[in-house]
Amino acid sequence: MTLNDNLECVLFDLDGTLLDTAPDFVAVVNELLLENNKNPIDANTITSRVSDGAQVLVKYAFEIDSEHVSFQRLYERLLELYKRKLGTTESTLYPGLESLLVRLDESLIPWGIVTNKPELYAKILLSQLNLLKRCAVLICPDHVRKRKPDPEPIHLACQKLKCNENRSVYIGDHVRDIRAAESANVTSIAAAYGYLNQETRVENWKADFIVRNSTELEQLLNSLRFR
């Protein structure tokens, strides 16, 4: 079965949407804590903040802000540890997404990644998982003037794929993803299976669709119809 042919491209956020990258971050945040003679912290609390980025992880783990004298040193060290960890990454595609990517390929529908993760780390990670050559486009903050929630990265991805934005889809697990998709005039899908805090109310993001289990994505995409 092929996906419907009026869908022109599917774009994914990376962490918490296409890939479960939390195990890598749990490992390096706790390694950094131990290096600084602090106790490791619960994996779930780290996981719920992964989509907020490395700076937020440092602030949370060490209970400091960006003005703290140690912040920059800890942040740079976390990035060093993370880059090293990517060589033995524990990240995986979410359930059902390998099947979905195969189905997109079979249907000749290009898929790509629009992420706020810097290109250096995104490329290493995707290469490790044999996904870099498979994705039709990879847009990182390095490629744009403004990152999500600005729509520029999604605009650029659609431009490179020569896809109509009103027949394209963006999937993400953070409110900034949905805002970027809305501003870019693409169909937005909130990945409620991703890295959401307990207090997060994904319904308030006003996404076009909400998916609470990654295995439901293929069925949803097959049901979409565009004018």
C-alpha positions, 0 to 999 in steps of 0.5 A: 500500500502506498501513501496518498499522492497528494501529500508532497513531503513529510518533515520531522523534528529530530529529538523526541519526534523521529528519534528517541535520543533521550538515552544519550542525554541521560548518560551525558548529563549524569556523567557531567554531574559525576565529574563535578561531584554531584549525584546523578538525577532521575532519567525521566526528569532529564528526558522531559527536557531534552527538546528544550536543548543542551543549555536548559539541561545544564541549567536544570541539572546544576540549578544555575542560570546562564549568568552563572560563572560555571555555566559556559564551562559546563555547557561546553563540556556537556557538548564534548561528552555528547559528541563522544557519546554519539559514537556509541549512540543509544538513540533509536527510531520511534516504533512504527517510524522505520515502516513509515519511512519505507512507505514514504520511499515506496510512495516517492514522497520525500521526507526530511528533518528540520531541527534546532540541533546543530548540524555537527551533532545531527549529521553524526547521529543520523550517520550512525543510524544510517539515516543521513543518506536516506533523508531528502533534506536536513535543515539545522540552525547552521543553514538559516538566520532564524531557527524554529519557532520562526518558519524559515527552516521549514520554508527552506526545506520545502524550497529545497524539496520543491514541494508546495507548503500547503501539501506538506506536513511538519511533525514535532514534539514542542510548541515551537514546532507547531508555531513554525509549521503554522507560520509556514502554512504547512499541516502541523502534527503534534507528536504527543509521544515525545518529550513533554513535561507533565504540565504540558497541555498539547491541546493548547498548541492548536496543532492541526492533528495530535498523535499520541503514539508514533505507530499512528502516524502512518495511518494519519498521513494516509488519511490526509487530503489536500485541495 
